[in-house]
Amino acid sequence: MGNFKELRVWSDSIDLATGIYKITSKKPFANDFGLSNQIQRAAVSIASNIAEGDERDTYKEALRFFKISKGSAAEVITQLNIAYRIGYLDENTFKRTEDFTEKIRASLKKLIKARKEKNERKS
């Protein structure tokens, strides 16, 4: 623990948040403050909670923050679907970003499982 910058999922999450900011800066998405703000906050939350969790002193606390990150990834996926359905995203941008977010979510599931197993071996 404490090496969050070395976690691939953290790096991917930073890339996702950067991409979300780029997507939401373009019209018509940029004109919808509510949805653009919500998806930006959810995307930033993924990387932020990975970092915070990895810096926590206990496995229990770390897992809690990793699970929050996974929930934020689900939020981003939901908001991408809404944005696509109302015409803010073209199909290519939607699919590429949704797939990348799903990859992050799957990586978080693996991280959570690995940390649980590591903790159980220590006990």
N, C-alpha and C positions, 0 to 999 in steps of 0.2 A: 504494500500500500504506500501511497505517497508519491507515486511516479505517474500521475495521470497523463502527463505530456507524452509519455511513451506508449500509452494505450491507443491502438489504431482506431477504436471506436470514438475516442475523444477527438482525434484528428478529423475523422469523417464527420463528426457532429459540427465541428467548426466549419468545415466545407459546406455542410448543409445549411447552417445558419447564414453564411455569406451568400449562398445561392438564393435563399429565401428573400434576403434583403434586396438582391438584384431583381428578382421576379416581381416583388411587391412595389418596386420603385417605378414600374412601367404602367401606363394607363392600359386598361381601365382599373386594374388592381389598385393603383396608387390613389385613386379617388375614393376607395372604400376604406376609410380609416379604421373602422371597427374590425373587419376581417383581416386587413393587412397587419394591424397592430397585434391581433390575437395570434396569428400564425408566426409572426416575428418573435413574439414572447415565448411561444411554445418551442420554437426552434432553438432559441438561445438557452432555454431551460434545459434542453437535452445535454449540451456540453457543460453547462454550469453545474448541473447536479452530478454529472460524472466526476468532475473535478472535486466538488465538495465531498462526495462520497468517498473518493479515493484518499482524501486527506483526513477522514475521520479516524478516530482511535480504535473503534471496535468494528468487528465484522457486521454486527447487527445494524449499526448506524450506516455503514457503507452500503449494505444491501438495501436499506430503506431508500437512500438517495439514488441508487442504480434503478430501483423499481419506479421511482418518480420520473427518472429519465425515460424509461420505457413507456410510461404513461404519456409523457410529453410527445414522444415519437408517434404514438397512436393519435394524439391530438393533431399533429401536423398532417398525418395521413387523412384524417377526417376533413380538415380545413382545405387540403388540396383538392379533395373530391368535391367539396362545395364550390370552390373557385372554378374548377373545371366545368361543373354542371351549369354554372351561371355565366360562363363564357369569358372568364378572366384569363384562362390558360388554354393554349393550344394543346392538342393531344400529345405531341412529342414532349413538350415541357412537362406536362402533367405526368406522363408515364415515366419519364426519366427520373423526375424528382420523387415520385411515389416509390419507385423501385429502390432508389438510393435510401430513402427513409425506412423502407422495409428491411433493407440490409442492416441498417443501424439497429433497428429493433431486434432483429435476429442476433446480432452481435451482443447486444445487451443481455438477452436471454442466456447466451453462452457465458458471458462474464458473471452473471448472477449465479449460474449453476457451478461454475469453476470456483468462485469464492466460497460458496456454501460447502463444496466438497473439501476445499482446503481447510476451512474452519473445522469441519467434522474430523479431519485427520489429526488436527492439533489437539482436539479434545480428548 
